[in-house]
Amino acid sequence: MADLKSKFEKAVKDSKSLPEKPDNQTLLKIYALYKQATSGDVDGKRPGFTDMVGRAKWDAWNEMKGKTTKAAMQEYVDLIESLG
């Protein structure tokens, strides 16, 4: 797990300097995997329809519900590497 954690931390750093900005769906997936890996399952209420960005982020994170920290970290690393 320590090796995966260091790969994850490197991927987080790398995500800030990708050659080109990913599309919104990919950005939501990056966000959701990061939140699942660092905070676990989504909590709190879904934002109202007037907060479209918050709602999209919440929905993306909610789709990761039940995914283990390890699995979320690995998917995050794989996704960032594929974009790099």
VENTA-V879826 format. One record per run of one state. SS is the DSSP state (hx for helix, st for strand, lp for the rest). FROM is the first residue (numbers start at 1). TO is the last residue. If there is no record, write none. Layout:
<<SS:FROM:TO> <SS:FROM:TO>>
//
This chain:
<<lp:1:1> <hx:2:15> <lp:16:23> <hx:24:39> <lp:40:51> <hx:52:62> <lp:63:68> <hx:69:83> <lp:84:84>>
//
